Amino acid sequence: MTKPSPDAGRRRLLARARDTAAVGAAAALLPAGVPAAPVVTPAPAGAAEPPHRGYRESERARRYYELARF
C-alpha cells in the first residue's frame, strides 16, 4: 500500500471548493421561480386616509434644522 501524498487532502479540499462554487454560480443563474402574491389587508371600515401625504415638517425636524445650521 502506498501512502497518500501530503497534497492529497489539499487537492480534495480545493476540488470541493471548486464544485461548491460551480453549484452556487449555477443556482444564481436559475430563475427564482414564481413570486409570491403580496398580502393585501383591507382597511377597516370607517378608517379615513390621512389628510396629508408626503413630507411634513414636524417640530422635531425644525429643531434639527436649527441645530444643524453653521
N, C-alpha and C positions, 0 to 999 in steps of 0.2 A: 504494500500500500504506500502511496506517495502522500506526503504531507501537502496540504493546500498552501499555496504561496501566501505571504502576508498581504498581498494586494487583492486577494480574492474577496475578502469582506468589503473592502473599499469599492471594488468593482460592482458587487451586488448592490451596495448602497447607492451608488451613482446610477445604476440601471433602474432601481426602484424610483429614484427621484425623477429620472427622465420619463418613466412610464406615468408617474403621478402628474407631472407637468403636461404630458400629452393628453391625459384624460381631462384635466382641468381646462385646457385650451379647447378641447372638443365640446365640453359641456358649456363653455362660454359662447360658442358659436351656434349652439342649438337654440331653436326658438323657445321662449319661456312657456308657451302653452296658452291656454285660454285665460284671459284676465278675469278676475272675479268681478261680479257686478257690485257696484257701490251700494252700500246700505243707506237707504233714504228713510229718515224718520219724519213722519208728518208733524207739522207744528200743532200744538194743542189748540183746540177751538177757543176763540176769543183772544188769542195772543196776537197783538198787532206788531208789525215790523217796527223797528226803531225809527224815529222820525229823521235821524241824521245818519248818513253813512259816510265813510271815508275818514280823513284826518280831522281830529278835534283837538284844539289846543287846550289842555287842561291846566289847572293851577300848578300841578307838578311840573309840566313841561315848561310853563312860563318861568318858574323858579330855576329850572335847569338852564334855560337860555340866559337868564340874568347872571347866574354864577359862571357861565362858560364864556362870557364876554371878556375881552382883553382890555 
